[in-house]
Amino acid sequence: MSRRQIGYLIRSATRTLALLEYFGERQTPASVQEIADALSMPQSSTSVLLKTLVSLNYVDYDPSARRFLPSYRVTLMGDWIQRTRFGNKRITDVMDMLRADTGENIMLGQQIGAGMQYLHILAATYRLQISIQVGEIRPMSRCALGQVLLSRKSNAEICAIVRRNNADEDTASLRLNEVSFIEEIDRVRRCGFSESRGRMTIGVNTIGMISPSPDTGAPLAIGVGGPAERIASKRAQIIDAMRRRLGFVESADLDRSSKGRRGTTDSR
């Protein structure tokens, strides 16, 4: 296969994934022009891509409205991955439960290089919300979800990521001391959760915990975040809800342990 052919296949795959992510964020049908504008693609290329996905039954087309939407086949593709983590429950179900419990923004994230990327976000039920977008990537060492993911790594791996984050940080005061940061991660390991406490965004606090994971696949983290004062007023309630929802496969054990952990000191 020539380099030109390989490049074409890579471009097609990238566009297909970008299309699916676009629908995941939009959550409504869209026209060819709307998709082309959103993805900065030529309309002709967008039309060809959509027609191909329709023929493969990955996208549905409504001829009367001239709009497209991912088919049910797409929703089933990753369903088994979600259910391996929570038995008969899906990660999105658990996120719905956490929003009902707390009313706050619920975030799902995964490591990408030295960063943490938000994969799915549920908006808070309050009028005052934090600003965050699906697909956004933040330095692992400065955000709650990244910190709790780092707690599963060796100290040598953590230091390597801190160095990369520090190298990318233009503001000297925001660069982290490796020794102090390892001590902070040790506290995260002991208590089982992390807190951003304004480190990433001033006035915002996010509490992060690891999502139960199968033996295979990259670990995921789930966070509950909002204005710092609002989070502080119900911090214990949020932590208890997260422990209960993220561990309900072993709910009896986690409920007992959560009672003993109430009042745990901050992770910073």
DOMIGU-856679 format. One line per 4 residues: number of its first residue (from 1); their letters; for each residue x, y, z of C-alpha. Coordinates in pm, 1 decimal, padded with zeros to 6 digits. Example, Ala and Ser with C-alpha at 12.3 -4.5 7.8 and 13.67 -1.06 7.14 Angstrom:
1> AS> 01230.0/-00450.0/00780.0; 01367.0/-00106.0/00714.0 $
This chain:
1> MSRR> 00000.0/00000.0/00000.0; 00139.5/00339.6/-00101.0; 00190.2/00631.7/00136.2; -00082.2/00815.5/-00048.0 $
5> QIGY> -00328.4/00533.5/00012.4; -00230.4/00511.7/00379.0; -00275.8/00886.1/00414.9; -00621.8/00867.3/00256.5 $
9> LIRS> -00728.8/00587.9/00493.0; -00603.2/00777.2/00796.7; -00785.6/01092.6/00687.2; -01108.1/00896.7/00629.3 $
13> ATRT> -01084.8/00728.4/00969.8; -01016.1/01061.5/01139.6; -01315.4/01222.8/00973.5; -01541.2/00932.3/01064.9 $
17> LALL> -01446.7/00951.6/01430.7; -01481.1/01329.3/01430.3; -01829.8/01287.7/01282.9; -01936.6/01048.1/01558.0 $
21> EYFG> -01792.0/01273.3/01828.6; -01977.6/01567.3/01675.6; -02307.4/01382.9/01706.3; -02217.6/01272.2/02058.2 $
25> ERQT> -02186.8/01636.1/02161.6; -02474.4/01771.2/01947.4; -02723.0/01489.1/02029.7; -02964.8/01589.8/01751.4 $
29> PASV> -02989.1/01515.1/01375.6; -02784.5/01736.6/01143.6; -02771.7/01829.7/00776.8; -02475.0/01783.5/00544.4 $
33> QEIA> -02398.2/02153.9/00555.6; -02412.6/02171.7/00935.5; -02174.6/01877.1/00964.3; -01938.4/02015.5/00700.8 $
37> DALS> -01924.8/02353.9/00875.4; -01873.2/02200.9/01220.6; -01591.9/01971.1/01104.5; -01436.2/02217.0/00855.4 $
41> MPQS> -01477.3/01965.0/00574.2; -01572.7/02022.4/00209.4; -01942.6/01960.1/00158.7; -01871.3/01709.3/-00119.7 $
45> STSV> -01641.1/01503.0/00105.1; -01892.3/01520.2/00389.3; -02168.9/01397.1/00161.3; -01959.9/01102.0/00039.7 $
49> LLKT> -01866.0/01006.8/00396.5; -02227.2/01019.6/00513.1; -02354.4/00816.0/00218.0; -02091.2/00550.9/00289.8 $
53> LVSL> -02188.0/00530.2/00658.1; -02557.5/00513.9/00565.4; -02487.5/00221.7/00329.7; -02305.1/00042.8/00613.3 $
57> NYVD> -02595.8/00112.1/00854.0; -02387.1/00323.4/01089.9; -02584.8/00639.5/01011.5; -02957.3/00686.9/00951.7 $
61> YDPS> -03092.8/00936.1/00698.0; -03430.9/01108.4/00706.2; -03503.8/01209.3/00343.2; -03799.3/01430.6/00436.7 $
65> ARRF> -03588.6/01642.5/00673.1; -03259.9/01579.7/00487.8; -03084.8/01514.4/00814.5; -02852.4/01246.2/00946.8 $
69> LPSY> -02813.2/01073.7/01282.8; -02597.5/00779.5/01403.8; -02791.6/00455.0/01393.9; -02871.6/00225.4/01683.4 $
73> RVTL> -02591.6/00002.3/01559.5; -02342.9/00265.1/01675.6; -02492.4/00280.7/02025.0; -02455.3/-00096.7/02063.0 $
77> MGDW> -02090.5/-00106.6/01960.6; -01949.8/00019.3/02289.2; -02230.7/-00088.3/02518.2; -02050.5/-00405.3/02627.6 $
81> IQRT> -01746.7/-00200.8/02732.1; -01956.5/00012.8/02964.4; -02129.3/-00287.7/03116.7; -01802.2/-00469.7/03194.5 $
85> RFGN> -01734.6/-00200.5/03453.7; -02066.3/-00199.5/03637.1; -02235.7/-00532.6/03567.1; -02578.7/-00450.5/03426.4 $
89> KRIT> -02526.7/-00076.7/03464.8; -02354.0/00152.7/03216.8; -02109.8/00430.7/03297.6; -02358.6/00682.9/03163.4 $
93> DVMD> -02625.4/00539.3/03395.3; -02394.4/00587.7/03691.6; -02321.6/00943.4/03582.8; -02695.8/01012.2/03566.1 $
97> MLRA> -02730.5/00879.6/03921.4; -02449.0/01101.1/04046.7; -02604.9/01409.7/03891.4; -02937.1/01321.5/04055.6 $
101> DTGE> -02755.6/01275.5/04388.3; -02549.8/01595.1/04374.6; -02697.7/01828.0/04114.0; -02342.4/01909.4/03997.2 $
105> NIML> -02145.4/01868.5/03675.4; -02045.2/01505.9/03621.2; -01735.4/01437.2/03411.1; -01579.1/01124.5/03265.3 $
109> GQQI> -01211.8/01139.0/03169.9; -00923.9/00931.9/03041.3; -00549.2/00983.8/03008.7; -00410.1/01094.4/02673.8 $
113> GAGM> -00033.2/01135.0/02686.2; 00048.6/01372.3/02971.8; -00303.9/01510.7/02964.2; -00650.2/01412.1/03077.8 $
117> QYLH> -00928.8/01430.7/02820.3; -01297.8/01473.9/02901.9; -01494.7/01201.8/02724.8; -01846.2/01275.2/02848.6 $
121> ILAA> -02001.0/01555.5/03054.2; -02339.6/01599.4/03219.2; -02431.7/01959.8/03294.4; -02527.0/02059.6/03647.7 $
125> TYRL> -02889.3/02120.7/03735.5; -02799.2/02462.3/03878.6; -02810.2/02786.3/03680.4; -02451.0/02864.6/03778.9 $
129> QISI> -02227.7/02604.8/03611.7; -01862.2/02553.5/03533.4; -01743.4/02587.4/03174.3; -01601.0/02267.3/03030.4 $
133> QVGE> -01622.0/02095.5/02692.4; -01619.2/01733.5/02575.9; -01284.0/01660.1/02412.7; -01099.9/01923.9/02615.2 $
137> IRPM> -00756.1/01813.7/02734.4; -00604.4/01939.1/03059.5; -00266.8/01872.5/03227.0; -00296.5/01557.3/03434.7 $
141> SRCA> -00113.5/01699.5/03732.9; -00342.3/02001.9/03769.3; -00693.2/01855.9/03738.5; -00873.7/01625.6/03980.5 $
145> LGQV> -00947.0/01348.3/03730.5; -00586.7/01350.8/03614.7; -00454.3/01337.3/03969.7; -00664.8/01037.3/04066.2 $
149> LLSR> -00553.7/00857.9/03748.6; -00193.3/00936.2/03841.5; -00248.0/00772.0/04180.1; -00249.8/00436.0/03999.8 $
153> KSNA> 00096.7/00494.1/03854.8; 00446.0/00456.2/03996.9; 00620.2/00760.5/04139.5; 00868.8/00753.0/03850.4 $
157> EICA> 00585.0/00767.8/03596.6; 00418.6/01049.1/03789.3; 00737.5/01256.3/03796.7; 00781.4/01212.8/03421.8 $
161> IVRR> 00429.8/01346.9/03359.5; 00480.3/01636.2/03603.5; 00795.1/01735.2/03414.0; 00606.8/01733.7/03084.1 $
165> NNAD> 00322.0/01939.2/03232.0; 00570.1/02184.9/03385.4; 00753.4/02218.9/03053.4; 00425.1/02312.6/02882.8 $
169> EDTA> 00330.6/02565.2/03151.7; 00425.7/02926.7/03072.1; 00342.5/03059.0/03420.3; 00625.7/02971.0/03659.9 $
173> SLRL> 00403.4/02989.9/03970.0; 00182.8/02710.7/03831.3; 00468.0/02463.7/03786.8; 00466.5/02185.1/04042.7 $
177> NEVS> 00733.9/02064.7/04280.0; 00777.0/01692.3/04219.5; 00842.5/01598.3/04583.5; 00541.3/01791.4/04713.8 $
181> FIEE> 00321.5/01653.9/04437.2; 00416.4/01291.9/04515.4; 00318.9/01357.5/04877.2; -00015.3/01487.1/04756.3 $
185> IDRV> -00068.9/01178.9/04537.9; 00012.6/00959.6/04837.5; -00277.7/01125.6/05018.5; -00499.2/01057.6/04716.4 $
189> RRCG> -00397.2/00691.1/04729.2; -00488.1/00669.6/05097.2; -00827.6/00839.6/05082.1; -00931.1/00720.7/04733.4 $
193> FSES> -01021.1/01057.3/04581.8; -00861.5/01376.7/04455.8; -00964.5/01742.7/04461.0; -00860.1/02020.2/04224.3 $
197> RGRM> -00944.7/02303.7/04468.3; -00894.3/02582.2/04215.1; -00563.0/02456.5/04080.8; -00700.9/02418.5/03728.4 $
201> TIGV> -00973.1/02684.1/03738.3; -00989.5/02950.2/04008.7; -01304.7/02923.7/04220.3; -01386.3/02569.9/04104.1 $
205> NTIG> -01342.5/02240.1/04287.2; -01379.0/01894.2/04136.8; -01370.3/01569.5/04332.8; -01237.7/01277.4/04128.5 $
209> MISP> -01246.9/00900.8/04176.8; -01139.3/00603.8/03966.8; -01415.2/00422.8/03780.4; -01427.7/00045.1/03832.9 $
213> SPDT> -01242.0/-00115.2/03543.3; -01226.2/-00455.0/03376.1; -00890.7/-00630.8/03346.5; -00838.7/-00477.7/03001.7 $
217> GAPL> -00876.6/-00122.6/02879.8; -00744.8/00211.3/02998.7; -00863.3/00332.0/03341.3; -01129.0/00601.5/03355.6 $
221> AIGV> -01198.6/00864.0/03619.5; -01527.2/01026.2/03713.0; -01553.1/01369.5/03869.5; -01816.3/01582.3/04037.6 $
225> GGPA> -01741.4/01951.5/04002.8; -01881.4/02298.0/04050.5; -01819.9/02634.8/04220.4; -01589.9/02578.3/04517.4 $
229> ERIA> -01827.1/02720.3/04780.1; -02115.1/02504.3/04660.3; -01899.0/02191.3/04655.2; -01766.2/02269.3/05003.8 $
233> SKRA> -02119.4/02294.0/05145.4; -02195.0/01932.0/05051.2; -01848.9/01778.9/05018.7; -01920.2/01481.7/05247.6 $
237> QIID> -02246.5/01408.9/05065.6; -02069.7/01411.9/04728.1; -01790.6/01182.0/04844.0; -02038.7/00936.1/04994.5 $
241> AMRR> -02250.3/00939.0/04677.4; -01946.3/00876.0/04459.2; -01822.4/00589.6/04674.4; -02166.8/00433.5/04672.2 $
245> RLGF> -02236.0/00474.5/04298.9; -01888.2/00386.6/04174.3; -01867.4/00084.3/04399.4; -02223.8/-00045.3/04400.3 $
249> VESA> -02106.9/-00380.6/04262.0; -01967.9/-00423.5/04612.4; -02208.2/-00181.2/04775.9; -02220.8/-00348.9/05117.0 $
253> DLDR> -01843.6/-00332.2/05163.2; -01817.6/00022.1/05032.0; -02104.2/00149.8/05242.4; -01930.5/00017.0/05553.8 $
257> SSKG> -01595.7/00166.3/05450.9; -01747.3/00502.7/05360.2; -01885.7/00542.7/05709.5; -01538.8/00500.1/05847.8 $
261> RRGT> -01392.4/00746.0/05597.0; -01622.6/01039.9/05662.6; -01424.2/01339.3/05767.0; -01116.0/01228.7/05573.2 $
265> TDSR> -00869.9/01514.1/05525.1; -00837.5/01694.8/05193.4; -00615.9/01550.6/04924.1; -00406.5/01862.2/04912.7 $
